[in-house]
Amino acid sequence: MKKITISCAAGSVLAVAASSAFAQSSVALYGLVDTAIRYQTNAAPDGKDLVGMTVGPETNSRWGLKGTEDLGGGLSAIFRLENQFEAFNGKLSLPNELFGRQSYVGLSSDTYGTLTLGRQYSPLYDSMGEVFDPLTVGDYWQDSWVWNGIGPYLIVNNSVKYTVTVDGLTLDALYGFGNQAGSVGLGSTYGVDLTYVRGPATIGAGFQQTSVTSAQGSLVNGAKINMLHISGAYQLTSSVRLLVGWLHSQDQTGTTDTNMQQAGAPGLPGSSPNRIDDTFYVGGNWQATGALLFTVAGYYDHARNAERLDGTLGPGINYSATLLAEYSLSKHTEVYGTADFARGNGAFAADYPGSTNQVGAVDNIGRTNNVGVAVGLRQIF
């Protein structure tokens, strides 16, 4: 990571003043560039396969600026601006959002924790992405489908966030203003997560609720999407870490059915007004050598009251397994390879491109699955 120390000089008086004001201030430019070549089966109607260039399995390309100023007494002013882009075509991942990942300013105290304001990760995203999800809320559909339905609500605009750690217990709490005239709650988000570390064991639990507006696609203005997780991690040895958890979501907005679909999936005739998903996951990391890291992950989701291709509501089951190997060529550069498999039935058939043929008719020959392999290169700066 490259650190740039800010200073200012304009004559002897200004030079002394600047030296005093900025001696403990810094701004760091950081980021990563990650691109892969991927093969995937059943990526289009009639079960056609795909070979192409895409993002990495765990990390989108990004760059950012973060800064801190020491205010004395263990208190610092901080900020972060973080962009996300696609290295294979140079476009923003989120159109018209220069700092689509994060953009916030705040205060951090050694004693009292950190308070930030702006566009930020929700506590659920912090907990799962940094601690409990084996694939850190990955990027390929086959690796991250469990997040697709609720993913749009894991980065929160207009939010106030407070994080503090005391004796191994971390509290992460957020409130996102809806900014809707005449209604405090419309469009708002609140979430809280608790993580406790004791020896080799880590446990966590959290809840988030978002009031989704019609402009965001909700069937009912202000309908709620609720998310709950209970998770655990255990450092079995110095090189092996085990992960397990349960993620529950209830969507009354009608957005999950379409958000859950992968690219090329058939259009749905409607959406569910009360979809419920219970996802169970298990995984692990093995640092085989100083340079070689293996990650395994398995996910199983039982959906209820979900939209089917014929317009009725019903259950569905989806499951996937992923193996990822990462090899560090240096401190900042690594190559990786990944293989994954995903399969769905019932309402989940609507999420697979191979479930229909070229004219849009439902294909009943069992192409509601994907196999994928990818190799890529990641450079961190």
N, C-alpha and C positions, 0 to 999 in steps of 0.2 A: 504494500500500500504506500502510495506516495504522499508525503505530508508537506504542505506548503506553509511556511510561517509568514504571517502577514506583518508587514512593518510599513512605516510611513516616515518620510523625511522631507522637510521643506524649510531649509535654514536651520540654524543651530537650536533655536527655541523649540520649533516644531519637532525636530529630531528627538530631543530629550523627552518631550511630551508623548510622542508616539511610542518611544521605547518603553516608557513607564506604563502606558495604557495597554499596549499589546504584547508585553513580554510573556504573558501566560495565555495568549490566544493563538489558536491555530485553525486552519481549514484543511481538510483532507479530501483529495480527489480519489475515488475508488470505483471499482466496478468489475465486471467480468464479461467476456465474450464467449459464447457457447453455441456451437453448431454441430449437428449430427446428420448422418445419412441413414435413412430408415427404410426397411422393408416391412410391409404390413399386408396380411391377407384380408379378403372380404372388405376392402376399403371403399367399394362402390357397389351399386346395384348389379345383380347377376354375379356377385361374388368376385369381382375383379380385384386384382392385387395392385399394390402401389409401391413404387420405389421413388424416393424423393429426398430433398434436403429440408431439414426442419430444426426445431429447437432441441435442447438437451432434455433428458428424462427427468431432471430435478430442478434445473435452473434456467430461467430466461436470461438472455443477455440484458445487461443494465449498466448504467453509470450513475454516480451520485456525488454530491458534495455534503460533507458533514463538518460542523464546526463547534468549537467550545471556547468559552472565555471564562477564566477563573475570576470570580467576584469576591473571593476571600471567605474565610470561615467555613470552608467545605462546600460552598455554593458556587455553581457554574451556570452560565447561560449556554444553551445548546440549540442547534438547528440541524435539520437534515432535508435534502432535496434529492429524490431518487427517481430516475427515469427507467423505462423498460422499452426495449426495441428488439426487432428481429434481425439478427446479424446476416441471415441469408438473403434478405432483400432490402435492408436498411430502413424499414418502416417502423413507426411507433406501434407497439403491441396494442395500445389503447388509443384509438384515433382521437385527435384533438386534446390529448392530455400529455403535456410535456413531462410533468412529474407525476405519472400515473400510479406509481407504487407508494411513494410517501412524500409529504411536504409539510413539515411542522417546525415549530419553535417552542422552546420551553425552558424550564429551570430544573437543575438536578442538584440534590443535596446528599452528601455522604451519610447524613443522619436520617433525613425525613423522606427520602425517595425522590422520584422524578415526576414532574407535571409537564405535559406537553399539549399543544393545541394545533389543530390542522387536519390534514388527511393522513390517516394512520392505520396500521394493522389493528384488527380487533384482538382482544385478549385470547379468543379461541385460535386465531391464526398464529399468534405468538407461541402459544403452548404447543399446538400440534406441529407447526412448521419447525420450531427450534428444538423441541424435546421429544415428542411422542410418536409422530407419524414416521415410519421407517423411510419413506420417500420424500419427506419434508414438503408435503402437499405438491406432488410432482406435476409435470407438464403434459405428458402424453395422456390421451383419453384413457388408454388401457392401464395407466399407472395412477390416474387421479380421478377416475369417474365418480368416486364417492363424494368428491368435493364440487363437482360441476353444478349440482342443483343449488348449493348454498354459497358457492364461490363468489358470486357478485356482491355478497354482503360481508365479506371478510376484510375488505378495506373500506374504511368509513370516513366520509367527508364531514367537515364541520364538527370535529370531535375534540373532546377534552379527555385526557387519559392520565391515570395516576398509577405508578408502579412503585412498590416498596418491598424489601426483603428484610425479615427479622428472624433470626435463629433458624434459618433453613426454610422458612415459610415465605413464599412470594405471593403478594396480592397484586393482581393486574385488573384494573377496572376502567371502563370507558363509557362515556355518554356522547352520542352523536346527535346534534340538533337537526331537526327536520327542516328548519328555515321556511316553514309554511305559514303564511299570514292567517291568523284566526284560529290556529291549532298548534299547540305546543308539541303534541305527540305525533302528529302526522309526519311520516317520513323519518322519524327518529330511530335511533338504535341505542340499546344499552347492553352491556355485557360485563361479566366478572369471571375471573379465573383464579383458582388457588392451586399452587404447586408446592409440595413439601418434599424436601430432600433430607434423608437420614441415612448416613453410610452409603452403601451401594444402591439403595432403593430410592426411587422417585415416584410419587403418586400425584395425580392431578385431577381436578374436576372443574367444570365451567359451564356457564349458561349464557346464551345471547338471544335477544329478541329484536327483530327489525320490523317496523311498520312501513310496508311498501306502498308507494303511491301508484296511481293509475299510469302516471307518466313513466314509471319503471316497469310497467307491464302487469301490474296486479289486476286480478279480476274485480276486486273490490277495493276502492280507495281506502288505504289504511289497514288492509288485512295484514295479518302477522305471519312471520316465519320464525319459528323457534328452533334453537339448536342446543343440545346438551351433550357433554362428553364426560366419561370417567376413564382414566388412562393410567398406565403404570409402566415403569421402566426399571430394569435391574442390571447393574454392572456385574455380570457373572465372574469375569476375570478382567485383567487389565486390557485385554484385546477383544472381549466378547460382551456385547450389550443386547439384552432381550427387551422386546416391546410388545404391549398388548393393550387393547382398549375397546370401548363401545362408544359409538357416535349415534345419537338419535336426533332426527329432525321432523318437524311437523310444519307443512307448508299450506297455508290457507290463501295464498296469493295467486296460485295458478301458474307460477313461473318455473317450478322445478321440473315438470315434465319436459319442457322444451330445452331448458338449460342443461339437462342431463344428457341430451342427445349428442353423439359425435358427428363430425362433419360428414355430410352425405347421407345422413339418416332420413327416412321418409317423413313427410310432413304429418303432423297430428291434426285430427279434426277438431280437437278442443283441448281442455286441460282440466286437471282435478282441482276441486275447491278445498280439498282436505287430504293431501297426500302425506303419508307417514313412512319414514325409512328408518330401519334399525340396521346399522352397519357394525360388524365386528372385524377387528383386524389383529394380526399377529405378525411379528417380524423380528429382525435382528441385524446387527452389524458385527462384522469380524475383521479386525485389523490384522490380516494374515502376516504382513511384513510392514516395515516402516513406510513402504511406498504403495502397498496393495491393500485395498479395502473392498470387502464384499458386503453387499446388502441384499437381504431377502425380505419379501413382503407378501402377505396374502390378505385379501379383503373379501368379505361376504356380506351382501346386503339383501334384506327381506323388505320389499316395498309393499304397502297396502294402499288400496284406493287410488291407484295410479292409472293414468290414461293409457288405453290400449290403442292399437292401430285401427280397430273397428269403431272407436268412439266410446266404448263402454269403459267402466272403471273396474279394476281388479288387482290382484296381487302379482308379484313378480320377484324373481330371484336373480341376482347377478353376482358373479365371483371372478376373482382374478388372482394371478400369481406373477411375481416379477423377481428376476435375478439381475443384479447390477454389480459390475466389477469396475473399479476405478484405480488407475495406476498413475502415481505422481512422477512426472519426469523431473520436476524441480519443485521449489516451494510455491510457484505460481502457475505451473502448467501441468495439466493431466490429460491423459487419454482414457476412454472408457468404452465399455461394451455392455449392452443390456438385451435381455430377452424377456418377453412377457406374453401372457395368455389371458384372455377374458372371454366369458360366455354368459349369456343371459337367456331367460325364458319368461313367459307370461308378458306382463307389461313392459319388461325390459327389451323385448324383441323390437320395440319401436326405436331403440337407441342404436341399432346396427344397420349400416347401409346395405348389407347383404340380405336383409330380410325382405327386400322387394326386388323385382326385376326392372328392366329398363323402361317399361311402360307404367310402372308404379304399382303393379299388382303384388299382393303379398306372396312371398316365396316360402313355401312350406318344406324346403329340403334341408333345413337346419343350419342356415348360414348366419345365425345369430351368435357369432364368435369371431374373435380376431387372434392371430398370432403375429407378433412383431419382434424384429431384431434391429438393433441400431449400433453404430459405432460413431464416436465423436471426439471432439477436442475442446477443452475448456482452458481459457487463459484468464487468470485473475490479476488485477492490478490495484 
